[in-house]
């Protein structure tokens, strides 16, 4: 299988990635750079990476479900996920395992069919249960130590897109989807 140069992994990671049907993503530090900006009125502002967003859309085209389980909730986050068509999201939860289990149950899937990308301790319980545990380059040391695969890129700067590309390649979808853009 030809792998895109931007995604490096060993055969064991590729084998795990081939089974993935749902991807759990954290927000702060994964879909964003982890910084929190507040307006003068106390509103939380977030910066999202468009490469990550397009990767999420490509996953959906390949039949892989993106899901968000996050400890925070904000209008900008809900708007961004709506724009991306993410239908499975749990907001404002520190206990992420029951939230992820609920999503798995609703999809008729189980942990061996799941991947997760997390950057800090609250993400570890979900990461440990998934077939493929992933982290952005700038994740906490404990997450990096427990990840099967670590992106070359930091959170909010293309790490999610690299994971999406890995899953698309492992599932044999990458080149088919790319060809649609090259026509």
C-alpha positions in Angstrom: 0.0 0.0 0.0 1.4 3.4 -1.0 1.6 5.8 1.9 1.5 9.5 1.6 4.9 11.0 2.6 3.3 13.2 5.2 2.2 10.3 7.4 4.8 7.9 8.9 3.8 4.8 10.8 4.9 1.2 11.3 3.0 -1.9 10.2 1.4 -2.4 13.7 -0.1 1.1 13.6 -1.3 0.6 10.0 -3.0 -2.7 11.0 -4.8 -1.0 13.9 -5.8 1.9 11.7 -7.4 -0.5 9.2 -10.1 -1.5 11.8 -11.1 2.1 12.7 -14.7 3.1 12.0 -15.0 6.0 14.5 -12.5 8.6 15.7 -12.8 10.4 19.0 -11.2 13.9 19.0 -10.6 16.2 21.9 -10.9 19.9 21.1 -8.5 22.1 23.1 -5.0 21.0 22.2 -6.2 18.7 19.4 -8.6 20.6 17.1 -7.2 23.8 18.4 -3.7 24.9 19.6 -4.9 24.7 23.2 -4.8 28.4 23.7 -8.0 30.1 25.1 -8.9 33.6 23.9 -11.6 35.5 25.7 -13.3 38.6 24.3 -13.9 41.6 26.5 -17.4 40.2 27.1 -16.1 36.9 28.4 -16.8 34.9 25.2 -14.4 32.1 24.4 -12.8 32.4 20.9 -11.2 29.4 19.2 -9.0 29.1 16.2 -9.5 26.0 14.1 -7.3 24.7 11.3 -8.9 24.3 7.9 -6.7 21.3 7.0 -8.1 19.5 10.0 -11.6 20.4 9.0 -11.2 19.1 5.5 -9.7 15.9 6.8 -12.8 15.4 9.0 -15.0 15.9 5.9 -12.9 13.3 4.0 -13.3 10.8 6.9 -17.1 11.1 6.5 -16.8 10.5 2.8 -14.9 7.3 3.6 -17.5 6.1 6.1 -15.4 6.8 9.2 -17.3 8.7 11.8 -15.7 11.7 13.5 -16.8 12.2 17.1 -15.9 14.9 19.6 -15.8 14.4 23.3 -14.7 17.6 25.1 -14.5 19.1 28.5 -15.6 22.5 27.3 -18.6 23.9 25.5 -18.9 27.1 23.4 -20.9 28.6 20.6 -17.8 28.8 18.3 -17.1 25.1 18.8 -20.7 24.1 18.2 -20.8 26.2 15.0 -17.6 24.7 13.7 -18.7 21.2 14.3 -22.0 21.9 12.6 -20.2 23.4 9.6 -18.2 20.2 9.4 -21.2 18.0 9.7 -20.0 16.3 12.9 -23.1 14.6 14.3 -21.6 12.9 17.3 -20.4 15.3 20.0 -20.5 15.5 23.8 -19.7 18.8 25.3 -18.7 19.8 28.8 -17.7 16.4 30.2 -14.6 15.6 32.2 -15.6 11.9 32.4 -15.1 11.1 28.7 -15.4 7.3 28.8 -19.2 7.2 29.3 -19.6 9.8 26.6 -17.5 7.9 24.1 -19.3 4.6 25.1 -22.6 6.2 24.4 -21.5 7.2 20.9 -20.1 3.7 20.3 -23.4 2.2 21.4 -25.4 4.6 19.1 -23.2 3.5 16.1 -23.3 -0.2 17.0 -19.5 -0.2 17.3 -17.0 -1.2 20.0 -13.6 0.0 21.2 -11.6 -2.2 18.8 -13.1 -0.1 16.0 -12.2 3.2 17.5 -9.3 5.6 17.4 -8.8 8.6 19.7 -6.5 11.7 19.6 -5.9 13.4 22.9 -3.4 15.8 24.4 -3.8 15.7 28.1 -4.8 13.5 31.1 -8.6 13.7 30.7 -8.2 12.0 27.3 -6.1 9.0 28.5 -9.1 6.8 29.6 -10.6 7.0 26.1 -7.2 6.6 24.4 -6.4 3.5 26.4 -9.6 1.8 25.4 -9.3 2.5 21.7 -7.6 0.2 19.2 -5.5 3.2 18.0 -4.4 5.8 20.5 -3.0 9.0 19.0 -1.6 12.3 20.1 -0.5 15.6 18.6 3.3 16.4 18.8 2.7 18.9 21.6 0.7 16.6 23.9 1.5 16.0 27.5 4.3 13.5 28.1 1.9 10.9 29.6 -0.2 11.0 26.4 2.8 10.8 24.2 4.1 7.8 26.1 0.7 5.9 25.7 0.1 6.8 22.1 0.4 4.2 19.4 1.0 7.0 16.9 2.1 10.6 17.4 1.6 13.3 14.7 4.6 15.3 13.4 2.4 18.3 13.9 1.0 20.1 17.0 -2.6 20.3 17.9 -4.6 22.9 15.9 -1.9 22.9 13.2 -2.7 19.9 11.1 -2.3 17.0 13.6 -5.9 15.9 13.1 -5.4 16.1 9.3 -2.4 13.8 9.5 -4.5 11.3 11.5 -7.3 11.6 9.0 -4.8 10.9 6.2 -3.4 7.9 8.0 -6.9 6.4 8.5 -7.9 7.1 4.9 -4.7 5.4 3.6 -5.1 2.4 5.9 -8.7 1.9 4.8 -7.7 2.3 1.1 -9.7 5.5 0.6 -6.9 8.1 0.2 -6.1 7.8 -3.4 -9.8 7.4 -4.5 -10.7 10.6 -2.7 -7.7 12.4 -4.0 -8.5 11.4 -7.6 -11.9 13.1 -7.3 -10.1 16.4 -6.7 -7.6 15.9 -9.6 -10.3 15.3 -12.3 
